[in-house]
Amino acid sequence: MISVRGLTKRYGATAAVEDLSFDVAPGTVTGFLGPNGSGKSTTMRMIMGLDTPDAGRALVNGRPYPELAWPLREVGALLEARAYHPGRTAHQHLTALAAGGGVSRARVGEVLRTVGLAEAAHQRAGTFSLGMSQRLGIAAALLGDPGVLLFDEPVNGLDPEGVRWIRDLMKSLAAEGRTVLVSSHLISEMALTAEHLVVIGPGRLLADTSVAELTADGSSLEEAFFRLTSGAAMYTGTPAHRPDTETPSPAPLSAPSPSPYDPPHRRPR
Ligand SMILES: Nc1ncnc2c1ncn2[C@@H]1O[C@H](COP(=O)(O)OP(=O)(O)OP(=O)(O)O)[C@@H](O)[C@H]1O
């Protein structure tokens, strides 16, 4: 479980993330969508304790990352594909991570097989293609068998086979009951991968809803996304249980608001 509450990060005059709140529940793939520069990576870095929020908090299983006793066993992340020493082999890289994270060495072979790198295990990582680097980054994320996983743009630069492999992996990890948050600016890919979506504009929440609800009016996910991110509409959501009606009305994209980045109403979960 990931909980983000009032998360704020500023770089000088730039508000990279502004008062952002959402939850990521286990058991489904949650897509984290937003245009370039909207704050997805900054949010993920704060969840992983790599950036310090100016305000608010990001919790993994109820605690901030620095307070996790065995972080590798609770949360894994692919944030940078090439986050390894190029002179080390894949096996050496993962063995060092396992040793530092209190994870059994036996997991190294297991995750190398899971990501399809068993045959390249003793090849220097600096010789890896982008696709192989992504697989090694995913192996590192899976190393501690964590229940919470974050992937920042995992399909960037991959060929169709690699894209499909990652999509299937995300779904199977969620089907095992894990919490899976995947960022992307590729709407078509998210439509195939995610059941739930958190959409942000420049630093702010624009929608926190299911793919089904966002497209309930018959529009494609791409159309709904553009309406959200252009500021022409803001998702207002459908309350899960309306005391005054028996049948919830379709999820609307509301009329234009005075400011495209006024805080949206979040759908209760
Ligand atoms: N270390 C930094 N120093 C200064 N500004 C930063 C830094 N990191 C991020 N930013 C700024 O914060 C904003 C959000 O950036 P971020 O990388 O989080 O967005 P993103 O949604 O992940 O973008 P992309 O899809 O292009 O990866 C951008 O305006 C970016 O320029």
The ligand as a MOL file (V3000), in Angstrom:
LIG
                    3D

  0  0  0     0  0            999 V3000
M  V30 BEGIN CTAB
M  V30 COUNTS 31 33 0 0 0
M  V30 BEGIN ATOM
M  V30 1 N 16.4960 18.0930 -9.4900 0
M  V30 2 C 15.7130 19.0160 -10.0440 0
M  V30 3 N 16.0720 20.3140 -10.0690 0
M  V30 4 C 15.2680 21.2420 -10.6090 0
M  V30 5 N 14.0530 20.9860 -11.1590 0
M  V30 6 C 13.6420 19.7120 -11.1640 0
M  V30 7 C 14.4390 18.6630 -10.6090 0
M  V30 8 N 13.7580 17.4840 -10.7580 0
M  V30 9 C 12.5940 17.7990 -11.3840 0
M  V30 10 N 12.5360 19.1260 -11.6240 0
M  V30 11 C 11.4170 19.8310 -12.2690 0
M  V30 12 O 10.2350 19.3910 -11.6530 0
M  V30 13 C 9.1880 19.2290 -12.6040 0
M  V30 14 C 8.6750 17.8020 -12.5480 0
M  V30 15 O 9.6800 16.9380 -13.0850 0
M  V30 16 P 9.5310 15.3580 -13.1090 0
M  V30 17 O 10.7820 14.7920 -13.6900 0
M  V30 18 O 9.1230 14.8890 -11.7760 0
M  V30 19 O 8.3140 15.1540 -14.1200 0
M  V30 20 P 7.8530 13.8420 -14.9090 0
M  V30 21 O 6.3700 13.8620 -14.9050 0
M  V30 22 O 8.5270 12.6410 -14.3540 0
M  V30 23 O 8.3900 14.1320 -16.3700 0
M  V30 24 P 8.8210 13.1140 -17.5610 0
M  V30 25 O 7.5840 12.4100 -18.0210 0
M  V30 26 O 9.3680 14.0350 -18.5960 0
M  V30 27 O 9.8570 12.1850 -16.9950 0
M  V30 28 C 9.7770 19.6320 -13.9460 0
M  V30 29 O 9.4590 20.9980 -14.1460 0
M  V30 30 C 11.2540 19.4570 -13.7320 0
M  V30 31 O 11.9810 20.3140 -14.5790 0
M  V30 END ATOM
M  V30 BEGIN BOND
M  V30 1 1 1 2
M  V30 2 1 2 3
M  V30 3 2 2 7
M  V30 4 2 3 4
M  V30 5 1 4 5
M  V30 6 2 5 6
M  V30 7 1 6 7
M  V30 8 1 6 10
M  V30 9 1 7 8
M  V30 10 2 8 9
M  V30 11 1 9 10
M  V30 12 1 10 11
M  V30 13 1 11 12
M  V30 14 1 11 30
M  V30 15 1 12 13
M  V30 16 1 13 14
M  V30 17 1 13 28
M  V30 18 1 14 15
M  V30 19 1 15 16
M  V30 20 2 16 17
M  V30 21 1 16 18
M  V30 22 1 16 19
M  V30 23 1 19 20
M  V30 24 2 20 21
M  V30 25 1 20 22
M  V30 26 1 20 23
M  V30 27 1 23 24
M  V30 28 2 24 25
M  V30 29 1 24 26
M  V30 30 1 24 27
M  V30 31 1 28 29
M  V30 32 1 28 30
M  V30 33 1 30 31
M  V30 END BOND
M  V30 END CTAB
M  END
